[in-house]
Amino acid sequence: MLDDANARIKSEIESNDVVLFMKGTPQAPQCGFSMQVVQILNHLGVPYKAINVLADGAIREGIKTYSNWPTIPQLYVKNEFIGGCDIAKEMFQSGELVALFDKEGVPHAASGKA
């Protein structure tokens, strides 16, 4: 079962530029940390795929193993694990997140390319 979850996680990360594994949905986040990352991505106008880990226990546990990171939310950009809420927030505040999106060619409102 974990192998199946890993394959699905890998597939989502490889087929989307920005993936957020979160509790709930962007329209209805189920935890404050997930909500903060959604707000950052929405503020930047970044297209992203949100995956509700509460809807799938295998994904919820599998993503922790996949990234070797114990908490959710988890943000991925171009196949690379970026981090959780605190890291995303720090990168947003310092401008590093926008710089990463620019470097990786991810469209966003801050660049005028969205």
N, C-alpha and C positions, 0 to 999 in steps of 0.2 A: 504494500500500500504506500509506503514511504517512497519507493522508487517511482510509482505513478505520480505522486505529488511532486517529486523532484523534476520529473519530465515535464509536467504541466507548468511548474514555476519557471523552469529554464525556457520553455517555449514562449511564455508571456514576456519574459525579460528580453529574449532575443527578437521578438516580433514587434516590440513597441519601444520607441526612443526613451520614454519616461514612464516608469511604472511605480505606483504607490500601493504597497500592501498595507491596508489600514483596517481599523475596526469600524464597520459601518460603510456608508457610501458618501461620496462628496456632498450629496444633497442632505444627508442625515448622518453625520459622523457620530459614532457611539463612544468616543472618548475625546478628551480635550487635546491630547497630543496629536491624534489623527486630524482633528479639526484645525489645529495650527498649521500643519503641513499643507492641508487642502487650501487654507487661506493664502499661504505663501504662493503656491502654484497658481491659484486663481488670480491673485494680485499681479503676478508676472505674466499672466495670459499664456501659460505653457500648456500645450495639449498633452494630456497624460491618460494612462489607463489606470483606473483604480480597481483594486481587487479586495473585496470584503472578506477578510479572514474569518469573520464570525459565521459566515454562511458555509464554511467548509473546514471542518476540523483537521483534515489531512494537510490542507494548505497552511492552516494556522500553525500547526506544529512543524510542518516541513520547511517553512520559510526560515524558522529559527535555526534549523540545522543547516539549510542551504547557505545562509549568510554567516553562520557562526555568530549570530547576534541575538540576544535573548528577548528583545522587546519589539513591539509593534507600535507605531508604524515603521516601515522600512522603505526608503526611497532608492530607486535604481535609475541611473541615466546611462543610456547606450551600453547596456550589459554590465555596468559597474555599480557595485553597492556603494551608495554615498553615506548612508547612516540613518539614524532615527530623527526624532523631532528636534532635539537639542542641536545636533550637527546641522540639520537643514536650516534651523533658525539662525545659527551663528553664521553660516555661509551666506544666507540671505542678507543679514545685517551688514556683513563686511563687503558685500558685492561679489563674493567668490562664486555664488550660485549662478548669477547672471553671466559671469565670465566663463563658467563651465558650460552653460548652455550655448554661449557664443562659440567657444572652442569646439564643441561637439556638433555644431550646426543645428541645434534644436531651436525652432522658432519660438519667439516670445514677444510680448507686447513692449517690453523695455527696449528691444532692438528695433522696433518698427517693422519687424519681419513677420509678425504673427498674422 
